[in-house]
Amino acid sequence: MSNEPEKQDLHEYAGGWITERKGSKTPGFLKLAYPIIIIAVLAYMFLFMNGEIHNESRGALVQSFNAVTGSADSFMYIVVGLIAIFAVILIAFTMGKDKHE
């Protein structure tokens, strides 16, 4: 038996580390996982932008550290914006039509 017909149906990525069969679709749980993970990351970035200041044991320490060093809110907003841009590109790529050679 020859494996040539099966070999032709496979598409390799990353130098052969990842292989997939041509025509295979992205699983539904991955399409659902991407937006959920992105929303969680953005929420985390907004909630803990200046550290964990509401913690009972170390919140006062974080607040005094922030008072001495100043805030980096503008930089953090830029980082959140870059994450949002990446999220839009990622969602467009994962939800888009598969394009194989």
N, C-alpha and C positions, 0 to 999 in steps of 0.2 A: 504494500500500500504506500501511496505517496502522500506526504503532508503538504504538498504545494498549494492545493486549493485553500486549505485552512490558513496557510502562511500568508496568502495574498489578502485575506480578509482582515488581518491584524494591522493596526497602526501603532507605531512606536513613538514615544515621547522620551525626552531626557536621555537619549542614547541607549534606549532599550530598558530603562528602569521601569517605565510604565508602558503597558500595552493595553490596547482596547480593540474590540472588534468593530469594524466599520458599520455604521448605522446604529450603533448602540446609543441609547438616550441617557441623559443625566437622570439619576434616580430622584424621585419626588422628595424624599426626605432631605437630600442635599439642597434642592431648590428652596425648601422651606427653612433649612438651617442657616443659610447665608444671611437672609434678612434678620433673623432672630439674633444671630451673633453680632451683626453690625449694630443693631439697636442697643444691645447690651453694652457693647464697647463705647458707643456714644454716650449712653447714660452714665457709665462709669466715669468717663472723662469729665462730664459736667458735674457730677456729684462730688468727685474727689479732686477737683481742679487745684485746690489749695491744700491738699492733704486731708487726713482724717481728723478734722478739727472737733468733731462731736464725740470722739471716743472718751470714755470715762477716765481711763488710766493715762493716756498720753495726749489727749486733746489739748490740754493747756500748754504742753511742751511744743506741740506743732503750731499753735497760735502764736506763741512767743517767738518761735523760729521764723514764722512768716512776717512778724512785725519787724524783726531785725533785718531780714534779707529782702523784704519787699515782695510784691506779687509779680507773677509772670502771666497775668490773665491774657494779655494780648497775644503772647506766644502760644498759649494753650488754645486760644480761639483759632489761631492759624493751624495748629495741629489737628484740631477737631474738623476744621474745614477740609484739610487734606484727607482725613479719614472719610469724610462724606463724599468727596470727589472719587476716591478709590472705591467706595461702596457703590456709587452709581455705575462706574465702569465694570465692577465685578458682577453686579446684578444684570447689566446689559449683556455681558459675556456669557453668563450662565443661563440666562433665559433665552438667549438668541438661538438662531438655527445653527446646527453643527455644520462646519465647513471643513471637509477633508479633501486632501489632494485627489 
